Amino acid sequence: MVVPLTPLPPSDDGFYAINNHYLVNGPKGFSEKKILENGDLFVRIDFPGVPKYGVKTFFNPSKRAVAIFADAPKEYKYDSSHRSYGTQTGLRCGCCKISGITSHMSDGVFRLLLTKTHISQVSSCIVRGGLNQQPCTDPYDPALTGPVIQPHPCVNEGSEMAYESKQLQNGSLYVRLDMPGVPKDKFTVSVNKGKVMVTGEAPAVSHDSASRFYSGDVARLTNLADIPSRRIKTIAKNGVIRLIIPPL
């Protein structure tokens, strides 16, 4: 028999990143924002399961924000449901408006580049001490580490969590793992002492702070025997890894 392994914090400090059980290295958080040297705003948002053309963006009437909607279809019959996402991002200052949008969706990650234009001679972008009021985030903030995994804040419908398992009638185990940014050729599945481990590498793309690496045990064979990893059916698509692990 094969049973799921509930993800547990790998250290006393908790999970490396509270947005994903399996992230062990690289930028944390469901999203990342930063101002580029030319003043453009770069935004990275994880939308696991969303295909390349599954995102729609809309200008806010003020031209200072962009509404984002994305849909991740139910790709496999054992998925609990489809997932839909919705969020908003943009400028905080009152002296600029968004003049251009460039976006790209790949491997469950949406990347957005917003260019801006000054509409006021009095700039509120710069405050005392030269600090920029534009929205920026620190993907290595210690607050993003902890003992409890957080639900995805942008999910409107469907599972908010990065892990899902289902015991099948024939004794097999179905597991869904969100590993946003991992291409279908950058993950491995192995079995050691009865434990099934998945690892994945998400290379840095565009203005990402760095690459990301995922790893973790996702299931256990009750008699601790090993099976060839080729017997495990794997489906990797849009930043989501799905496994069907057969019983012995």
C-alpha positions as semicolon CSV with decimal commas, in nm:
position;residue;x (nm);y (nm);z (nm)
1;M;0,000;0,000;0,000
2;V;0,110;0,358;-0,059
3;V;0,013;0,645;0,172
4;P;0,061;1,022;0,147
5;L;0,321;1,197;0,361
6;T;0,189;1,510;0,523
7;P;0,451;1,780;0,462
8;L;0,627;1,874;0,785
9;P;0,865;2,162;0,856
10;P;1,221;2,044;0,781
11;S;1,370;2,251;1,065
12;D;1,284;2,402;1,404
13;D;1,238;2,738;1,231
14;G;0,960;2,594;1,017
15;F;0,927;2,568;0,642
16;Y;1,186;2,750;0,436
17;A;0,898;2,933;0,269
18;I;0,543;2,954;0,399
19;N;0,404;2,974;0,045
20;N;0,515;2,622;-0,051
21;H;0,601;2,309;0,151
22;Y;0,867;2,199;-0,096
23;L;1,057;2,520;-0,170
24;V;1,403;2,478;-0,016
25;N;1,604;2,752;-0,187
26;G;1,551;3,077;-0,375
27;P;1,301;3,364;-0,363
28;K;1,003;3,311;-0,132
29;G;0,648;3,436;-0,146
30;F;0,357;3,398;-0,385
31;S;0,467;3,719;-0,557
32;E;0,761;3,951;-0,593
33;K;0,774;4,317;-0,694
34;K;1,069;4,540;-0,763
35;I;1,159;4,866;-0,932
36;L;1,410;4,831;-1,215
37;E;1,689;5,079;-1,279
38;N;1,488;5,246;-1,556
39;G;1,192;5,296;-1,320
40;D;0,972;5,019;-1,460
41;L;0,787;4,794;-1,216
42;F;0,849;4,418;-1,241
43;V;0,598;4,180;-1,087
44;R;0,624;3,802;-1,053
45;I;0,309;3,613;-0,942
46;D;0,278;3,236;-0,903
47;F;-0,031;3,098;-1,079
48;P;0,031;2,721;-1,075
49;G;-0,178;2,532;-1,326
50;V;-0,250;2,832;-1,549
51;P;-0,160;2,775;-1,917
52;K;0,027;3,019;-2,138
53;Y;-0,284;3,202;-2,259
54;G;-0,488;3,164;-1,941
55;V;-0,434;3,517;-1,803
56;K;-0,629;3,836;-1,871
57;T;-0,519;4,185;-1,761
58;F;-0,727;4,501;-1,742
59;F;-0,632;4,862;-1,680
60;N;-0,788;5,028;-1,379
61;P;-0,966;5,347;-1,495
62;S;-0,708;5,549;-1,301
63;K;-0,429;5,394;-1,512
64;R;-0,238;5,336;-1,187
65;A;-0,330;4,971;-1,139
66;V;-0,385;4,654;-1,336
67;A;-0,643;4,384;-1,254
68;I;-0,527;4,029;-1,326
69;F;-0,748;3,722;-1,371
70;A;-0,624;3,370;-1,445
71;D;-0,782;3,028;-1,485
72;A;-0,621;2,689;-1,423
73;P;-0,841;2,418;-1,578
74;K;-0,898;2,079;-1,419
75;E;-0,622;1,906;-1,614
76;Y;-0,661;1,559;-1,467
77;K;-0,966;1,362;-1,358
78;Y;-0,838;1,323;-1,001
79;D;-0,791;1,697;-0,946
80;S;-1,044;1,819;-0,691
81;S;-1,150;2,108;-0,918
82;H;-1,029;2,382;-1,148
83;R;-0,869;2,691;-0,995
84;S;-0,928;3,056;-1,070
85;Y;-0,712;3,346;-0,956
86;G;-0,765;3,720;-0,924
87;T;-0,552;4,004;-0,795
88;Q;-0,448;4,364;-0,860
89;T;-0,110;4,534;-0,875
90;G;0,024;4,871;-0,976
91;L;0,164;5,205;-0,863
92;R;0,127;5,373;-0,525
93;C;0,239;5,720;-0,615
94;G;-0,005;5,982;-0,740
95;C;0,228;6,145;-0,988
96;C;0,249;5,866;-1,246
97;K;0,026;5,649;-1,460
98;I;0,088;5,314;-1,626
99;S;0,170;5,369;-1,993
100;G;0,256;5,018;-2,101
101;I;0,218;4,651;-2,010
102;T;0,438;4,361;-2,111
103;S;0,348;4,019;-1,975
104;H;0,454;3,658;-2,004
105;M;0,305;3,338;-1,861
106;S;0,509;3,018;-1,844
107;D;0,538;2,713;-1,617
108;G;0,278;2,845;-1,374
109;V;0,442;3,187;-1,326
110;F;0,306;3,519;-1,452
111;R;0,556;3,799;-1,508
112;L;0,449;4,155;-1,568
113;L;0,646;4,464;-1,665
114;L;0,473;4,797;-1,615
115;T;0,616;5,113;-1,767
116;K;0,506;5,446;-1,624
117;T;0,474;5,808;-1,731
118;H;0,481;6,116;-1,508
119;I;0,155;6,309;-1,515
120;S;0,246;6,566;-1,249
121;Q;0,537;6,806;-1,220
122;V;0,542;6,741;-0,846
123;S;0,680;6,393;-0,797
124;S;0,564;6,187;-0,500
125;C;0,782;5,893;-0,603
126;I;1,072;6,024;-0,401
127;V;1,029;6,098;-0,032
128;R;1,265;6,211;0,241
129;G;1,593;6,019;0,234
130;G;1,548;5,918;-0,128
131;L;1,320;5,623;-0,048
132;N;1,094;5,506;-0,328
133;Q;0,724;5,465;-0,250
134;Q;0,668;5,216;-0,531
135;P;0,560;4,869;-0,413
136;C;0,864;4,648;-0,358
137;T;0,900;4,320;-0,174
138;D;1,190;4,132;-0,021
139;P;1,173;3,766;-0,135
140;Y;1,411;3,670;0,148
141;D;1,219;3,840;0,428
142;P;1,240;3,622;0,746
143;A;0,865;3,673;0,787
144;L;0,820;3,444;0,487
145;T;0,958;3,152;0,692
146;G;0,742;2,976;0,949
147;P;0,573;2,658;1,075
148;V;0,241;2,705;0,892
149;I;0,186;2,701;0,517
150;Q;-0,029;2,990;0,399
151;P;-0,312;2,953;0,145
152;H;-0,261;3,123;-0,189
153;P;-0,413;3,472;-0,142
154;C;-0,511;3,510;-0,509
155;V;-0,726;3,195;-0,539
156;N;-1,094;3,276;-0,591
157;E;-1,210;2,921;-0,664
158;G;-1,053;2,583;-0,607
159;S;-0,766;2,463;-0,389
160;E;-0,562;2,732;-0,215
161;M;-0,289;2,489;-0,111
162;A;0,019;2,363;-0,295
163;Y;-0,041;1,997;-0,205
164;E;-0,328;1,759;-0,270
165;S;-0,356;1,379;-0,243
166;K;-0,625;1,122;-0,313
167;Q;-0,634;0,749;-0,244
168;L;-0,762;0,561;-0,548
169;Q;-0,981;0,251;-0,545
170;N;-0,707;0,028;-0,686
171;G;-0,471;0,119;-0,400
172;S;-0,274;0,376;-0,595
173;L;-0,214;0,726;-0,462
174;Y;-0,270;1,043;-0,660
175;V;-0,060;1,345;-0,559
176;R;-0,065;1,700;-0,694
177;L;0,228;1,929;-0,614
178;D;0,256;2,295;-0,709
179;M;0,611;2,378;-0,814
180;P;0,566;2,707;-1,002
181;G;0,846;2,790;-1,240
182;V;0,958;2,429;-1,289
183;P;0,958;2,325;-1,658
184;K;0,841;1,976;-1,749
185;D;1,200;1,863;-1,808
186;K;1,346;2,004;-1,482
187;F;1,203;1,766;-1,221
188;T;1,290;1,417;-1,099
189;V;1,102;1,146;-0,910
190;S;1,296;0,890;-0,704
191;V;1,221;0,615;-0,452
192;N;1,450;0,545;-0,158
193;K;1,368;0,318;0,137
194;G;1,004;0,327;0,044
195;K;0,977;0,706;0,028
196;V;0,886;0,883;-0,294
197;M;1,075;1,211;-0,341
198;V;1,016;1,484;-0,597
199;T;1,269;1,754;-0,681
200;G;1,236;2,041;-0,925
201;E;1,441;2,336;-1,045
202;A;1,282;2,663;-1,154
203;P;1,539;2,870;-1,345
204;A;1,541;3,247;-1,308
205;V;1,353;3,415;-1,591
206;S;1,335;3,782;-1,686
207;H;1,400;3,994;-1,374
208;D;1,350;3,717;-1,115
209;S;1,577;3,764;-0,814
210;A;1,716;3,411;-0,852
211;S;1,627;3,054;-0,944
212;R;1,422;2,835;-0,710
213;F;1,468;2,475;-0,600
214;Y;1,202;2,240;-0,466
215;S;1,244;1,904;-0,293
216;G;1,048;1,680;-0,059
217;D;0,906;1,337;0,023
218;V;0,547;1,309;-0,093
219;A;0,447;0,946;-0,024
220;R;0,556;0,627;0,151
221;L;0,517;0,260;0,070
222;T;0,396;0,092;0,388
223;N;0,648;-0,194;0,373
224;L;0,935;0,048;0,297
225;A;1,019;-0,142;-0,020
226;D;1,144;0,033;-0,331
227;I;0,981;0,035;-0,670
228;P;1,136;0,155;-0,997
229;S;1,054;0,521;-1,042
230;R;0,946;0,443;-1,399
231;R;0,638;0,271;-1,255
232;I;0,520;0,605;-1,117
233;K;0,311;0,790;-1,371
234;T;0,418;1,154;-1,386
235;I;0,240;1,448;-1,545
236;A;0,417;1,785;-1,543
237;K;0,234;2,084;-1,685
238;N;0,216;2,457;-1,612
239;G;0,416;2,444;-1,288
240;V;0,222;2,151;-1,143
241;I;0,360;1,799;-1,089
242;R;0,106;1,516;-1,073
243;L;0,195;1,162;-0,970
244;I;0,006;0,833;-0,968
245;I;0,201;0,600;-0,740
246;P;0,101;0,233;-0,769
247;P;0,089;-0,006;-0,470
248;L;0,332;-0,296;-0,457
